[in-house]
Amino acid sequence: MSFQDKSIQCSDCGDTFTFSAEDQEFFQSKGYTNEPKRCPSCRQARKSERYSNSSYGAPPANVPRNLR
Ligand SMILES: [Zn+2]
């Protein structure tokens, strides 16, 4: 099976990023069926956010999750 680079719009910042054939292959090898919804930098930001949150043991109450 062959993959092709794909442009995806980040759902966080609205930027368009490339979901490369390489990444798609990687995703598939991991069994992920969903395409990434966020660009690498937003993903990274969320990841580090989650790590810092978990170290407090509870989500911060002052950040409304669904507020855009
Ligand atoms: Zn983004």
PDB file of the backbone (N, CA, C, O) and the ligand in Angstrom, with CONECT records:
HET     ZN  A 101       1
ATOM      1  N   MET A   1       0.844  -1.193   0.000  1.00  0.00           N
ATOM      2  CA  MET A   1       0.000   0.000   0.000  1.00  0.00           C
ATOM      3  C   MET A   1       0.881   1.246   0.000  1.00  0.00           C
ATOM      4  O   MET A   1       1.928   1.285   0.647  1.00  0.00           O
ATOM      5  N   SER A   2       0.447   2.237  -0.721  1.00  0.00           N
ATOM      6  CA  SER A   2       1.252   3.454  -0.747  1.00  0.00           C
ATOM      7  C   SER A   2       0.461   4.645  -0.208  1.00  0.00           C
ATOM      8  O   SER A   2      -0.753   4.750  -0.386  1.00  0.00           O
ATOM      9  N   PHE A   3       1.175   5.511   0.439  1.00  0.00           N
ATOM     10  CA  PHE A   3       0.554   6.691   1.021  1.00  0.00           C
ATOM     11  C   PHE A   3       0.990   7.925   0.255  1.00  0.00           C
ATOM     12  O   PHE A   3       2.024   7.946  -0.412  1.00  0.00           O
ATOM     13  N   GLN A   4       0.171   8.941   0.373  1.00  0.00           N
ATOM     14  CA  GLN A   4       0.538  10.212  -0.236  1.00  0.00           C
ATOM     15  C   GLN A   4       0.437  11.319   0.794  1.00  0.00           C
ATOM     16  O   GLN A   4      -0.424  11.298   1.674  1.00  0.00           O
ATOM     17  N   ASP A   5       1.329  12.280   0.669  1.00  0.00           N
ATOM     18  CA  ASP A   5       1.270  13.419   1.582  1.00  0.00           C
ATOM     19  C   ASP A   5      -0.109  14.066   1.502  1.00  0.00           C
ATOM     20  O   ASP A   5      -0.732  14.128   0.442  1.00  0.00           O
ATOM     21  N   LYS A   6      -0.548  14.532   2.626  1.00  0.00           N
ATOM     22  CA  LYS A   6      -1.899  15.035   2.714  1.00  0.00           C
ATOM     23  C   LYS A   6      -1.877  16.344   3.486  1.00  0.00           C
ATOM     24  O   LYS A   6      -1.137  16.493   4.458  1.00  0.00           O
ATOM     25  N   SER A   7      -2.696  17.288   3.042  1.00  0.00           N
ATOM     26  CA  SER A   7      -2.784  18.536   3.794  1.00  0.00           C
ATOM     27  C   SER A   7      -3.997  18.504   4.707  1.00  0.00           C
ATOM     28  O   SER A   7      -5.112  18.211   4.275  1.00  0.00           O
ATOM     29  N   ILE A   8      -3.766  18.806   5.954  1.00  0.00           N
ATOM     30  CA  ILE A   8      -4.845  18.810   6.930  1.00  0.00           C
ATOM     31  C   ILE A   8      -4.856  20.152   7.639  1.00  0.00           C
ATOM     32  O   ILE A   8      -3.809  20.724   7.945  1.00  0.00           O
ATOM     33  N   GLN A   9      -6.057  20.641   7.891  1.00  0.00           N
ATOM     34  CA  GLN A   9      -6.148  21.891   8.615  1.00  0.00           C
ATOM     35  C   GLN A   9      -6.246  21.616  10.105  1.00  0.00           C
ATOM     36  O   GLN A   9      -7.088  20.842  10.560  1.00  0.00           O
ATOM     37  N   CYS A  10      -5.381  22.258  10.841  1.00  0.00           N
ATOM     38  CA  CYS A  10      -5.351  22.064  12.287  1.00  0.00           C
ATOM     39  C   CYS A  10      -6.629  22.591  12.917  1.00  0.00           C
ATOM     40  O   CYS A  10      -7.059  23.706  12.621  1.00  0.00           O
ATOM     41  N   SER A  11      -7.231  21.797  13.782  1.00  0.00           N
ATOM     42  CA  SER A  11      -8.488  22.215  14.395  1.00  0.00           C
ATOM     43  C   SER A  11      -8.251  23.187  15.542  1.00  0.00           C
ATOM     44  O   SER A  11      -9.192  23.788  16.060  1.00  0.00           O
ATOM     45  N   ASP A  12      -7.005  23.337  15.931  1.00  0.00           N
ATOM     46  CA  ASP A  12      -6.704  24.261  17.016  1.00  0.00           C
ATOM     47  C   ASP A  12      -6.345  25.651  16.505  1.00  0.00           C
ATOM     48  O   ASP A  12      -6.971  26.642  16.880  1.00  0.00           O
ATOM     49  N   CYS A  13      -5.334  25.712  15.649  1.00  0.00           N
ATOM     50  CA  CYS A  13      -4.853  27.025  15.217  1.00  0.00           C
ATOM     51  C   CYS A  13      -5.277  27.367  13.793  1.00  0.00           C
ATOM     52  O   CYS A  13      -5.073  28.491  13.334  1.00  0.00           O
ATOM     53  N   GLY A  14      -5.869  26.394  13.089  1.00  0.00           N
ATOM     54  CA  GLY A  14      -6.361  26.672  11.747  1.00  0.00           C
ATOM     55  C   GLY A  14      -5.287  26.624  10.678  1.00  0.00           C
ATOM     56  O   GLY A  14      -5.568  26.835   9.499  1.00  0.00           O
ATOM     57  N   ASP A  15      -4.079  26.353  11.080  1.00  0.00           N
ATOM     58  CA  ASP A  15      -2.984  26.241  10.122  1.00  0.00           C
ATOM     59  C   ASP A  15      -3.096  24.949   9.333  1.00  0.00           C
ATOM     60  O   ASP A  15      -3.628  23.948   9.815  1.00  0.00           O
ATOM     61  N   THR A  16      -2.592  24.991   8.127  1.00  0.00           N
ATOM     62  CA  THR A  16      -2.548  23.767   7.349  1.00  0.00           C
ATOM     63  C   THR A  16      -1.195  23.108   7.527  1.00  0.00           C
ATOM     64  O   THR A  16      -0.148  23.736   7.376  1.00  0.00           O
ATOM     65  N   PHE A  17      -1.245  21.835   7.850  1.00  0.00           N
ATOM     66  CA  PHE A  17       0.011  21.107   8.019  1.00  0.00           C
ATOM     67  C   PHE A  17      -0.009  19.867   7.154  1.00  0.00           C
ATOM     68  O   PHE A  17      -1.064  19.442   6.683  1.00  0.00           O
ATOM     69  N   THR A  18       1.152  19.293   6.947  1.00  0.00           N
ATOM     70  CA  THR A  18       1.255  18.121   6.092  1.00  0.00           C
ATOM     71  C   THR A  18       1.264  16.843   6.913  1.00  0.00           C
ATOM     72  O   THR A  18       2.104  16.651   7.792  1.00  0.00           O
ATOM     73  N   PHE A  19       0.327  15.992   6.610  1.00  0.00           N
ATOM     74  CA  PHE A  19       0.334  14.648   7.178  1.00  0.00           C
ATOM     75  C   PHE A  19       1.079  13.802   6.153  1.00  0.00           C
ATOM     76  O   PHE A  19       0.499  13.322   5.179  1.00  0.00           O
ATOM     77  N   SER A  20       2.331  13.637   6.384  1.00  0.00           N
ATOM     78  CA  SER A  20       3.183  13.035   5.368  1.00  0.00           C
ATOM     79  C   SER A  20       2.926  11.542   5.197  1.00  0.00           C
ATOM     80  O   SER A  20       2.408  10.878   6.095  1.00  0.00           O
ATOM     81  N   ALA A  21       3.288  11.046   4.063  1.00  0.00           N
ATOM     82  CA  ALA A  21       3.128   9.620   3.787  1.00  0.00           C
ATOM     83  C   ALA A  21       3.813   8.793   4.860  1.00  0.00           C
ATOM     84  O   ALA A  21       3.310   7.751   5.282  1.00  0.00           O
ATOM     85  N   GLU A  22       4.955   9.271   5.288  1.00  0.00           N
ATOM     86  CA  GLU A  22       5.713   8.598   6.334  1.00  0.00           C
ATOM     87  C   GLU A  22       4.896   8.510   7.627  1.00  0.00           C
ATOM     88  O   GLU A  22       4.801   7.460   8.262  1.00  0.00           O
ATOM     89  N   ASP A  23       4.308   9.661   7.992  1.00  0.00           N
ATOM     90  CA  ASP A  23       3.505   9.691   9.217  1.00  0.00           C
ATOM     91  C   ASP A  23       2.272   8.807   9.099  1.00  0.00           C
ATOM     92  O   ASP A  23       1.864   8.149  10.056  1.00  0.00           O
ATOM     93  N   GLN A  24       1.693   8.807   7.914  1.00  0.00           N
ATOM     94  CA  GLN A  24       0.500   7.979   7.730  1.00  0.00           C
ATOM     95  C   GLN A  24       0.849   6.508   7.910  1.00  0.00           C
ATOM     96  O   GLN A  24       0.089   5.733   8.492  1.00  0.00           O
ATOM     97  N   GLU A  25       1.998   6.152   7.403  1.00  0.00           N
ATOM     98  CA  GLU A  25       2.447   4.770   7.546  1.00  0.00           C
ATOM     99  C   GLU A  25       2.678   4.446   9.016  1.00  0.00           C
ATOM    100  O   GLU A  25       2.318   3.377   9.510  1.00  0.00           O
ATOM    101  N   PHE A  26       3.290   5.410   9.695  1.00  0.00           N
ATOM    102  CA  PHE A  26       3.554   5.243  11.123  1.00  0.00           C
ATOM    103  C   PHE A  26       2.250   5.079  11.892  1.00  0.00           C
ATOM    104  O   PHE A  26       2.123   4.209  12.754  1.00  0.00           O
ATOM    105  N   PHE A  27       1.289   5.930  11.565  1.00  0.00           N
ATOM    106  CA  PHE A  27      -0.018   5.859  12.222  1.00  0.00           C
ATOM    107  C   PHE A  27      -0.642   4.491  12.017  1.00  0.00           C
ATOM    108  O   PHE A  27      -1.170   3.874  12.942  1.00  0.00           O
ATOM    109  N   GLN A  28      -0.563   4.043  10.783  1.00  0.00           N
ATOM    110  CA  GLN A  28      -1.200   2.766  10.497  1.00  0.00           C
ATOM    111  C   GLN A  28      -0.507   1.629  11.228  1.00  0.00           C
ATOM    112  O   GLN A  28      -1.152   0.701  11.715  1.00  0.00           O
ATOM    113  N   SER A  29       0.807   1.715  11.298  1.00  0.00           N
ATOM    114  CA  SER A  29       1.553   0.661  11.980  1.00  0.00           C
ATOM    115  C   SER A  29       1.217   0.636  13.468  1.00  0.00           C
ATOM    116  O   SER A  29       1.355  -0.396  14.125  1.00  0.00           O
ATOM    117  N   LYS A  30       0.772   1.786  13.995  1.00  0.00           N
ATOM    118  CA  LYS A  30       0.382   1.856  15.401  1.00  0.00           C
ATOM    119  C   LYS A  30      -1.073   1.453  15.592  1.00  0.00           C
ATOM    120  O   LYS A  30      -1.552   1.317  16.718  1.00  0.00           O
ATOM    121  N   GLY A  31      -1.770   1.264  14.470  1.00  0.00           N
ATOM    122  CA  GLY A  31      -3.169   0.879  14.565  1.00  0.00           C
ATOM    123  C   GLY A  31      -4.117   2.057  14.709  1.00  0.00           C
ATOM    124  O   GLY A  31      -5.305   1.883  14.981  1.00  0.00           O
ATOM    125  N   TYR A  32      -3.579   3.268  14.522  1.00  0.00           N
ATOM    126  CA  TYR A  32      -4.454   4.443  14.599  1.00  0.00           C
ATOM    127  C   TYR A  32      -5.261   4.545  13.320  1.00  0.00           C
ATOM    128  O   TYR A  32      -4.713   4.471  12.220  1.00  0.00           O
ATOM    129  N   THR A  33      -6.555   4.713  13.469  1.00  0.00           N
ATOM    130  CA  THR A  33      -7.380   4.832  12.269  1.00  0.00           C
ATOM    131  C   THR A  33      -7.768   6.275  12.002  1.00  0.00           C
ATOM    132  O   THR A  33      -8.197   6.616  10.899  1.00  0.00           O
ATOM    133  N   ASN A  34      -7.619   7.114  13.005  1.00  0.00           N
ATOM    134  CA  ASN A  34      -7.988   8.515  12.811  1.00  0.00           C
ATOM    135  C   ASN A  34      -6.805   9.340  12.335  1.00  0.00           C
ATOM    136  O   ASN A  34      -5.658   9.105  12.716  1.00  0.00           O
ATOM    137  N   GLU A  35      -7.117  10.307  11.496  1.00  0.00           N
ATOM    138  CA  GLU A  35      -6.074  11.232  11.088  1.00  0.00           C
ATOM    139  C   GLU A  35      -5.859  12.228  12.219  1.00  0.00           C
ATOM    140  O   GLU A  35      -6.763  12.501  13.008  1.00  0.00           O
ATOM    141  N   PRO A  36      -4.656  12.760  12.280  1.00  0.00           N
ATOM    142  CA  PRO A  36      -4.416  13.779  13.300  1.00  0.00           C
ATOM    143  C   PRO A  36      -5.248  15.020  12.994  1.00  0.00           C
ATOM    144  O   PRO A  36      -5.422  15.391  11.834  1.00  0.00           O
ATOM    145  N   LYS A  37      -5.750  15.646  14.025  1.00  0.00           N
ATOM    146  CA  LYS A  37      -6.582  16.824  13.814  1.00  0.00           C
ATOM    147  C   LYS A  37      -5.809  18.103  14.082  1.00  0.00           C
ATOM    148  O   LYS A  37      -6.272  19.209  13.803  1.00  0.00           O
ATOM    149  N   ARG A  38      -4.617  17.917  14.631  1.00  0.00           N
ATOM    150  CA  ARG A  38      -3.849  19.102  14.994  1.00  0.00           C
ATOM    151  C   ARG A  38      -2.458  19.056  14.401  1.00  0.00           C
ATOM    152  O   ARG A  38      -1.892  17.989  14.160  1.00  0.00           O
ATOM    153  N   CYS A  39      -1.927  20.234  14.174  1.00  0.00           N
ATOM    154  CA  CYS A  39      -0.575  20.307  13.639  1.00  0.00           C
ATOM    155  C   CYS A  39       0.398  19.851  14.727  1.00  0.00           C
ATOM    156  O   CYS A  39       0.058  19.843  15.910  1.00  0.00           O
ATOM    157  N   PRO A  40       1.596  19.476  14.322  1.00  0.00           N
ATOM    158  CA  PRO A  40       2.575  18.955  15.291  1.00  0.00           C
ATOM    159  C   PRO A  40       2.824  19.892  16.459  1.00  0.00           C
ATOM    160  O   PRO A  40       3.002  19.427  17.585  1.00  0.00           O
ATOM    161  N   SER A  41       2.842  21.194  16.226  1.00  0.00           N
ATOM    162  CA  SER A  41       3.144  22.092  17.342  1.00  0.00           C
ATOM    163  C   SER A  41       1.986  22.161  18.329  1.00  0.00           C
ATOM    164  O   SER A  41       2.207  22.258  19.536  1.00  0.00           O
ATOM    165  N   CYS A  42       0.747  22.111  17.824  1.00  0.00           N
ATOM    166  CA  CYS A  42      -0.389  22.112  18.749  1.00  0.00           C
ATOM    167  C   CYS A  42      -0.449  20.798  19.509  1.00  0.00           C
ATOM    168  O   CYS A  42      -0.781  20.764  20.694  1.00  0.00           O
ATOM    169  N   ARG A  43      -0.126  19.726  18.815  1.00  0.00           N
ATOM    170  CA  ARG A  43      -0.126  18.429  19.478  1.00  0.00           C
ATOM    171  C   ARG A  43       0.887  18.430  20.617  1.00  0.00           C
ATOM    172  O   ARG A  43       0.621  17.956  21.722  1.00  0.00           O
ATOM    173  N   GLN A  44       2.059  18.981  20.303  1.00  0.00           N
ATOM    174  CA  GLN A  44       3.127  19.061  21.294  1.00  0.00           C
ATOM    175  C   GLN A  44       2.683  19.915  22.472  1.00  0.00           C
ATOM    176  O   GLN A  44       2.935  19.580  23.629  1.00  0.00           O
ATOM    177  N   ALA A  45       2.022  21.016  22.162  1.00  0.00           N
ATOM    178  CA  ALA A  45       1.567  21.924  23.207  1.00  0.00           C
ATOM    179  C   ALA A  45       0.568  21.228  24.114  1.00  0.00           C
ATOM    180  O   ALA A  45       0.626  21.354  25.338  1.00  0.00           O
ATOM    181  N   ARG A  46      -0.351  20.490  23.496  1.00  0.00           N
ATOM    182  CA  ARG A  46      -1.354  19.803  24.299  1.00  0.00           C
ATOM    183  C   ARG A  46      -0.723  18.712  25.144  1.00  0.00           C
ATOM    184  O   ARG A  46      -1.129  18.477  26.282  1.00  0.00           O
ATOM    185  N   LYS A  47       0.252  18.063  24.587  1.00  0.00           N
ATOM    186  CA  LYS A  47       0.907  16.984  25.300  1.00  0.00           C
ATOM    187  C   LYS A  47       1.591  17.515  26.556  1.00  0.00           C
ATOM    188  O   LYS A  47       1.433  16.965  27.646  1.00  0.00           O
ATOM    189  N   SER A  48       2.346  18.582  26.385  1.00  0.00           N
ATOM    190  CA  SER A  48       3.057  19.124  27.537  1.00  0.00           C
ATOM    191  C   SER A  48       2.065  19.721  28.533  1.00  0.00           C
ATOM    192  O   SER A  48       2.312  19.739  29.739  1.00  0.00           O
ATOM    193  N   GLU A  49       0.937  20.210  28.006  1.00  0.00           N
ATOM    194  CA  GLU A  49      -0.095  20.737  28.885  1.00  0.00           C
ATOM    195  C   GLU A  49      -0.637  19.616  29.759  1.00  0.00           C
ATOM    196  O   GLU A  49      -0.810  19.772  30.968  1.00  0.00           O
ATOM    197  N   ARG A  50      -0.899  18.491  29.123  1.00  0.00           N
ATOM    198  CA  ARG A  50      -1.459  17.373  29.863  1.00  0.00           C
ATOM    199  C   ARG A  50      -0.487  16.879  30.930  1.00  0.00           C
ATOM    200  O   ARG A  50      -0.884  16.535  32.043  1.00  0.00           O
ATOM    201  N   TYR A  51       0.789  16.852  30.570  1.00  0.00           N
ATOM    202  CA  TYR A  51       1.780  16.390  31.530  1.00  0.00           C
ATOM    203  C   TYR A  51       1.837  17.319  32.726  1.00  0.00           C
ATOM    204  O   TYR A  51       1.917  16.869  33.870  1.00  0.00           O
ATOM    205  N   SER A  52       1.795  18.608  32.461  1.00  0.00           N
ATOM    206  CA  SER A  52       1.901  19.537  33.575  1.00  0.00           C
ATOM    207  C   SER A  52       0.629  19.491  34.415  1.00  0.00           C
ATOM    208  O   SER A  52       0.679  19.668  35.632  1.00  0.00           O
ATOM    209  N   ASN A  53      -0.517  19.252  33.765  1.00  0.00           N
ATOM    210  CA  ASN A  53      -1.765  19.149  34.519  1.00  0.00           C
ATOM    211  C   ASN A  53      -1.751  17.943  35.437  1.00  0.00           C
ATOM    212  O   ASN A  53      -2.131  18.027  36.604  1.00  0.00           O
ATOM    213  N   SER A  54      -1.304  16.812  34.886  1.00  0.00           N
ATOM    214  CA  SER A  54      -1.374  15.582  35.658  1.00  0.00           C
ATOM    215  C   SER A  54      -0.487  15.649  36.889  1.00  0.00           C
ATOM    216  O   SER A  54      -0.730  14.958  37.879  1.00  0.00           O
ATOM    217  N   SER A  55       0.539  16.482  36.824  1.00  0.00           N
ATOM    218  CA  SER A  55       1.416  16.579  37.973  1.00  0.00           C
ATOM    219  C   SER A  55       0.729  17.310  39.120  1.00  0.00           C
ATOM    220  O   SER A  55       1.152  17.206  40.272  1.00  0.00           O
ATOM    221  N   TYR A  56      -0.328  18.045  38.804  1.00  0.00           N
ATOM    222  CA  TYR A  56      -1.098  18.691  39.858  1.00  0.00           C
ATOM    223  C   TYR A  56      -2.188  17.769  40.389  1.00  0.00           C
ATOM    224  O   TYR A  56      -2.726  17.992  41.474  1.00  0.00           O
ATOM    225  N   GLY A  57      -2.506  16.742  39.628  1.00  0.00           N
ATOM    226  CA  GLY A  57      -3.492  15.781  40.084  1.00  0.00           C
ATOM    227  C   GLY A  57      -4.910  16.138  39.699  1.00  0.00           C
ATOM    228  O   GLY A  57      -5.793  15.283  39.763  1.00  0.00           O
ATOM    229  N   ALA A  58      -5.155  17.366  39.304  1.00  0.00           N
ATOM    230  CA  ALA A  58      -6.503  17.762  38.916  1.00  0.00           C
ATOM    231  C   ALA A  58      -6.424  18.805  37.805  1.00  0.00           C
ATOM    232  O   ALA A  58      -5.469  19.580  37.747  1.00  0.00           O
ATOM    233  N   PRO A  59      -7.416  18.828  36.930  1.00  0.00           N
ATOM    234  CA  PRO A  59      -7.411  19.823  35.861  1.00  0.00           C
ATOM    235  C   PRO A  59      -7.635  21.206  36.452  1.00  0.00           C
ATOM    236  O   PRO A  59      -8.357  21.355  37.439  1.00  0.00           O
ATOM    237  N   PRO A  60      -7.025  22.203  35.860  1.00  0.00           N
ATOM    238  CA  PRO A  60      -7.205  23.558  36.368  1.00  0.00           C
ATOM    239  C   PRO A  60      -8.644  24.021  36.169  1.00  0.00           C
ATOM    240  O   PRO A  60      -9.222  23.836  35.098  1.00  0.00           O
ATOM    241  N   ALA A  61      -9.201  24.609  37.182  1.00  0.00           N
ATOM    242  CA  ALA A  61     -10.605  24.986  37.135  1.00  0.00           C
ATOM    243  C   ALA A  61     -10.821  26.267  36.345  1.00  0.00           C
ATOM    244  O   ALA A  61     -11.942  26.583  35.947  1.00  0.00           O
ATOM    245  N   ASN A  62      -9.744  26.996  36.126  1.00  0.00           N
ATOM    246  CA  ASN A  62      -9.923  28.288  35.475  1.00  0.00           C
ATOM    247  C   ASN A  62      -9.813  28.232  33.951  1.00  0.00           C
ATOM    248  O   ASN A  62      -9.827  29.270  33.288  1.00  0.00           O
ATOM    249  N   VAL A  63      -9.705  27.042  33.405  1.00  0.00           N
ATOM    250  CA  VAL A  63      -9.639  26.919  31.954  1.00  0.00           C
ATOM    251  C   VAL A  63     -10.854  26.166  31.436  1.00  0.00           C
ATOM    252  O   VAL A  63     -10.871  24.936  31.489  1.00  0.00           O
ATOM    253  N   PRO A  64     -11.855  26.850  30.946  1.00  0.00           N
ATOM    254  CA  PRO A  64     -13.031  26.186  30.393  1.00  0.00           C
ATOM    255  C   PRO A  64     -12.657  25.423  29.131  1.00  0.00           C
ATOM    256  O   PRO A  64     -12.121  25.999  28.184  1.00  0.00           O
ATOM    257  N   ARG A  65     -12.935  24.155  29.122  1.00  0.00           N
ATOM    258  CA  ARG A  65     -12.476  23.317  28.023  1.00  0.00           C
ATOM    259  C   ARG A  65     -13.131  23.658  26.686  1.00  0.00           C
ATOM    260  O   ARG A  65     -12.473  23.655  25.645  1.00  0.00           O
ATOM    261  N   ASN A  66     -14.406  23.946  26.721  1.00  0.00           N
ATOM    262  CA  ASN A  66     -15.111  24.096  25.452  1.00  0.00           C
ATOM    263  C   ASN A  66     -15.209  25.531  24.973  1.00  0.00           C
ATOM    264  O   ASN A  66     -15.842  25.822  23.958  1.00  0.00           O
ATOM    265  N   LEU A  67     -14.581  26.414  25.710  1.00  0.00           N
ATOM    266  CA  LEU A  67     -14.662  27.817  25.337  1.00  0.00           C
ATOM    267  C   LEU A  67     -13.663  28.129  24.239  1.00  0.00           C
ATOM    268  O   LEU A  67     -12.463  27.904  24.399  1.00  0.00           O
ATOM    269  N   ARG A  68     -14.146  28.636  23.149  1.00  0.00           N
ATOM    270  CA  ARG A  68     -13.261  29.010  22.056  1.00  0.00           C
ATOM    271  C   ARG A  68     -13.267  30.501  21.881  1.00  0.00           C
ATOM    272  O   ARG A  68     -12.580  31.023  21.004  1.00  0.00           O
TER     273      ARG A  68
HETATM  274 ZN    ZN A 101      -2.157  23.940  15.154  1.00  0.00          ZN2+
END
